[in-house]
Amino acid sequence: MQQLSGQDAMFLHAELDGLPQHIGGVSIYDQSTAPGGKVRFKQILEMLQSRAHLSPIFRRKLAFVPYNLGRPYWVEDAAFDMEYHVRHIALPKPGDWRQLCILAARIHSQPLRRDKPLWEIYVIEGLNNIEGYPPGCFALLMKVHHCAMDGATGTQFMNIVHDLTPETRDVGEAPPWIVEKPSMPRMLGRAYLDAWRKPGQVVDMLKDAGPTFMRLRKGKQDKQFHYLEDKPKTRFQGRISRHRVVESRKFDFEEIRAIKNTQPGTTVND
């Protein structure tokens, strides 16, 4: 058992009916370069199954403390089924970019089930009419809850499910999988101890509040940033529904890097 950090628990509790907190991405593959010119769904499923032991994201799910007295825990899912999490879909003809975006939007409109490990992968075939890609491509759409994955673990996850050479790497034999049942006394005991620490944490937060307020005030005076009320009006400001729209644009990486270089101390990720 591993308790969620405060930040990860925040992503979980911030989730509303029309505001799911999962993240994801779409990767497109040219399978003509694969042995035999074809990558079958069964091969992808078997590859993921053989590497499930390399990342805790695959097989762990949430266990909630009774009455929500503490942050939830990660526990191994004794009923884990890879075929539930990896789905197989084909685009209808002509298999173009618009159809792929519509499908991705529908998938991301649905929240992840909290009684299962918080991820899904969709193998999407029939990408036959997408500019810049040869006919017969397929895509992997990954959908993971933000409480289970951040930037670093996302990079690690992508490295696990991909090989950098045509040859499949040997990931070693999976160790025995030990499933530990959630211990209610342990979770309640931890929640009791955390409750005793709360007053001290509040005092520490209040100590930091004064200097933080002064920095914010000075930043506003120096015009280093603006208040939220000063934000410009855009088409993206409005009431959020549970429906999603997916689209993309291509940008030259050198242009992004040039923009980054105009602001000392920033990174491309910023």
C-alpha positions, 0 to 999 in steps of 0.5 A: 500500500502506498498513500497518494501525495497531497498533490495527487489527491488534489487531482482526484478530488478536483474531478467533477462530472463535467471536469475529468482529470485524466490526461493522454496523448495520441501516437501514430505508427507506420506499421509497414516497417514492422516485420511482415508489414503488419502489427496485430492487436494481439501482439500489442496486448501481449507486449503490454502484458509482458511489461506490466511489472515494469510500471506500477501504473498498470496494475494498481487501483485506489483504495479509499479510507472510510468516511474519507478521513485521509488520502486514498491509497494505491493497492494492487488490483487482484482482478486486473485484466489487461484486455479490459484496459486495452481496447481495439477500434477501427475508424470508418472510411475514409479514416481521416484526421477529422474522424480520429479527432472525433473519436478521441474527443468521445473517448476523453469525454468519459471519466475513468472508472475508479474501481479499476486501475486508472488508465486505458489504451485504445488501438485505433486502426484504419488511419488511411487518409491522414496527411503526412502518413501512409495508408494503413497506419494505426494509432495508440490513444493513451488515457491516464488519470493525472493522480497516477501520472505526471511528466516524469512517470509519463516519460517512463511509461512511454519508454516502457511500451516502446523500443528504440530498435527493431528488435524487441528488448528483453525486459526480464522475467516478471517477479512473483506478483504479490497482491496485498489487501487494503488494511482498514486498521492501518488506513484509519490509524494513519488518518488518525496520526495525520489529523494530529499533524494538521494544526501544525501544518496550518500554522506553517502555512500561515507563517508563509502566507505573509511573505507570499502576499508581499511577493505577489503584491510587488510582482503586481506593482512591477507588472511582472504578472497580472491578476486573473481578473485582467485576463483577455477574453477568448473563445475558451472562456465559458461554462465547461460541459462533459463533452470534449473537442480534440484538435491539433496544430503543428509547430516548428520546434526551433520556433518554440525554442526561440520563444523560450530563449527570449525569457531567461530562466525558462524551459521549453516545458514552461 
